[in-house]
Every structure is written in C-alpha cells, then in structure tokens.
Amino acid sequence: MSDGLYDERPRLYDAIQSEWEYDRDVAFVFDALADRGVDPERLLEVGCGTGEHTRRLAARGLDVTAIDVHEGMLGVAREKCAGVDGGVGDGDAPGAVEFRLTGLPDPDLKDAESFDAAVAIRGVVNHLAPADLGPALAGLRDRLRSGGVLVFDNSPLPPEGNRPGLDVGRDAEGAVEYVRVAHHVATGDGRLDWRAVTFTPDGDPFVDRRPMTPFTDDRIADALAAAGFDDVDVAEGYGPGDDRSVFVAVR
C-alpha cells in the first residue's frame, strides 16, 4: 500500500478536495445532534484528514479529539487549528483540539474518555477490512456516553470495480494544479484495490494504492445492531447532491 497523497502531499489532497462542502457536513452533524436532544461539549472525530471539519467543529465551541492514521494529514490539520485554545475560528468561544496518531478499529485513546458525539465523515469506514467493521463500531459505541450520537457515512463504491477516471484540477487563474487518473479494481474477496496516478506541474508522477471495502447499507445496519445501537436512522447524503448514506446512531 502506498499513501503518497495522504502522507507526503497532504496539501495536494486539499487541492483535490477543495470543492467539498465541509460546512454542509458540519451543519448536518449539529442538526442531527439537536434533533436528538444532544448539546455536545466533547466530540471524537475519526479520520480527521487535514482538519477542515475539525476547525469548523471547534469554531462552533466543541472540544474535539481528532484522530488519523496519517502523520502527513495531521501535520496540516495542526497548522489549521493552531492556537485554537486561544480562540481561532468563527465562533465566540471556540473549543480546544487534541490530535492523535491512531485510528480504527481500535483507536488508542484514554480508557476513561467518553464523548457526547463521534463522527467519521467521508468514507472513513470504507477503509476498514470487512472483519473490522463490527469491532470498530462497537469500539466507537464504547467511547460514547449514554445517549451519545455517532454520525458517519458509507461511500457508494462500485463492488465490481469501475473504469479509470480522469480528474484535472485548476487554480483560480485556470492553471493546472494536478492531473489524476483513478481506478477501482475488484479483488475477488469483497474488496476493491483503489489505484491512482497523479501528475503535478512541479514534480514527478506518484502512485497511491490502498484497499477499500464497498459495504452495503444493510451490512452496516446489521453491524450497528450487533454493536448495541438500537436507535439508527439513515439519511440520503449530508445534503443535496451527495450520494452517500449517512448513518446517525444513538447509544
């Protein structure tokens, strides 16, 4: 497995994801919590990436424990959230952020910690091996207080694989920032081999490759029930135009 993008070029990751609607995702999370009578103070963010959701969550007053398995991503996230204890972001009383290098299915967190909410946004669970889904969800439930809420999504990955796709990114002046060819290849064991080759104007092309799992929504619903979540809702995306299934589960 190669993680040239996540570990070595996290700023390029930001360029590739620059049109993602991070504000929409965070608004969905707060609406989901409010609908369930949860006024959160402490939140666990799994797979925080470069911190775009993190800084928005903290700006709205949450104390965030943000975890990721890629030090390169965490380095950028720390820069974006630098000084949060002293007041960064859009809110009047921003929360604190703590970053940790860990991830699912068994995050290395303090035994005594419990959270009002946990989120895993943008296909985090799809990076899990099939056998790790249940333990990961059970572990997240154990990290929530009674009545705490878990929000995460399932990416609509093609189980049979797909044809290579081309993505050309440009900056505000129209100059090419990157050209990427990506491909999902079915491996025959229920997983996908995600392969990408990216070209940038100022460097050699590099390759990313990692296994992904195209879970069905039913498989995730069954795993949530087995983990002890008995109050589960599924939304069609975080908002219009989003084709992910978003699960909201109450402990």
N, C-alpha and C positions, 0 to 999 in steps of 0.2 A: 504494500500500500504506500502510495506517495501522496503527501499533503503539501505540495509546493505552494498552493494557494493559501491554505489556512495558516501554515507555519512560517513560510518565507515571504509571502507577498500579501499580507492582510490589507494593505492599503488598496491593492488592486481588487481584492474582494469587495471593498467598499464601493469602488467604481462600478463593478459589475452589478451590485445591488442598489445602486443609487436611486432607482425609481421605485423601490419598495416602499409601501405606505406604512411606515413604522408607527406614526401617530394613530392610524386606524386600528392597528393591533392593540395598542395600549388602551385606547378608548374602549375596545371590546372587552378587555380584561376588567377594567374598572366597572363597566356596566354589568358584566356577569357577576362580579362580587356584590355590587349594590343590589342586584335583583335577588340575591340570596342572603341579604341582610348582613353582609360581612364588611366591616370598616377596617381595612387591613393596616397594620403597622409594619409587620415583618414579612418579606417575600423572598422565596428562593427562586432564582432564575437559572434554569438548566440550559446549557448551550448558549451562553450569552454572546458569543462571537465577538465582534468589535465594539460592542457596548451601545449600539444605537437604541435598543429597547431599554437597556439598563439606565442610561442617563435620563430617559423620559420617565421611567418609573420612579427614580429618585427625585426628579424635579417635581413630582406630584406628592412628595412627602414620605415615600416608603423607605424603610431601611432594607436594602437589598443585599442578599448574599448571592453573588453571581459566579457561576462555575462554568468552566470549559476545559476540554482536554488539550487545547492547542495554545501553547505559550505565546505564539505569534499573535493570535487574536486577542489574548488577554493583555498583551503589551499595549496594543492600540486602545483597547477598552479602558485601561487605566489612565491613559493620556486624556481621553474624552471626559472621564469622570474625575480628573484631578481636582482637588480642592472641594469636593462635594461636601465634606464635613463643614466647610466654612461657608457654604451657600453658593452652589452652582445650579444652573438650570432656570426653568421658567416659573417655578413656584415660589411662594413667600417663605416657606420653611422646607427646603429640600432635605431629603433623607440622606443617610450615610450608605456607602457602598463598600462591601468587602469582596475581594476577588480571590478565588481559589482554583488551583490547577487540579481538577478532578472531574468526574462525570459519571454517567450511568453505566452499568446497572447498580453500582454500589458506591455512591459518592462518599468521599472521605470528609465527613462533617462531624462536628462535636456531638456526642451521644445525647447531650441534654437539650439540643436545639429543637425547637418546634416553630412552625411558621403558620401565619394566617392564610397564606396562599402560596402556590407554586405554579410556575409557568415553564413550558418547554415549547417555544414558538419556532415555526418554520422547519418542520420535518425532523426535529431532533430524534424522535423515537424511530424514525426510519433508518437511522444509522445503527440501530440495535440488531444483533442476531436474533432470529425468531425465538430461541430458547431464553433470551434475556428480557423479553418484553414483560412477562409476568413478574419476575423478581424486581425489575425496575419500577413498575407501577406500585407494587407492594411496598418497596422501599420509600417511594415518594409519599405514599399514604402514611407511613410511619413518621414522616417528618412533619406532617400537618397536625395542628391542634384539632380537637373535636369541633366539627363544623367548618373546618378549613376547606379551601377550594383549590382544586387542580385544574388548570387550563392548558391544553396542548392540542396540537393538530396532527393530522395524518395526511401526508402528501399523496396525491393521486398518481403514483408511479406506475408505469406500464409493466405488468408482470411478465409479458412476453418480450420485453425489450422494445427498442424503437430504432428509427433511422437516425443517423448523425444529424445534428442541427447546428446551424451557424449563427453566432451572435457577434455583432460588431458594435462596440461601444465608442461613443464620441463625446468630447468635452463640449463646453458651451460655445466654443468657436467652431465646432464642427470637425476638429482634428481627431483622428483615430487614436483612441486610448488602448484598445486591445481588439484582437480578433480571436474568438474561441470556437472550437469545434467540440461538441459534447455528444456522448453516445451512451445509452443504457443497453447492456448486453445481458440477456438471461443466462444464468449459470447452471440451470438444471436442478438446483437444490432449493428453489423457492426464493432465491436472492437475485440481485442484479449487480453486475460489475459496472460501476459508473466510471467512464473514461473521458478525459478531456485533454485537449492540447490547446494551449493559449500562446498567442503571439503578441508581443508588445513592441512599440517602436524603439525602445531603448535597451532591449535585452534579447537573449536567446529564447526560443520557444521552450516551454516547460510542460511537463505532463503531470496530471493529477489522476489518481485512480483509487477508488475505495468501494467497499461492498455496501449495498443499500438493501432494505427489505420493503417490498410492496405489501404492507399489511392491508387486509380488508377491514372495513369498519366493524364488521361482525366479530372478527378476531380480536380487535381492540376492546369492543364492548364486553366480550367474554372474559378477557384478561382483567378488566376493571372490576367486574363482578367477583371474579376469583380473588382479587386483591382486597376485597371488602368494601368497595364503593357501591352503595345501593341507591344513590341518587345521581343519575347521569343523564345529561342532555347532550344532543349533538346539533351543532349549527352548520349551515352551509356556508363556510368561509367566515373570515373576520369582517367581511363587508362585501358590497357589490363587486363583481369581477374576480373574486377569489374563489378558486375551486377546491380548496382544502376542506376536509371535515374537521371541525373544531369541537373537541370534547370538553365539557365542563362537568367535573365530578366532585361531589361533596363527601367529605369524610364523615 
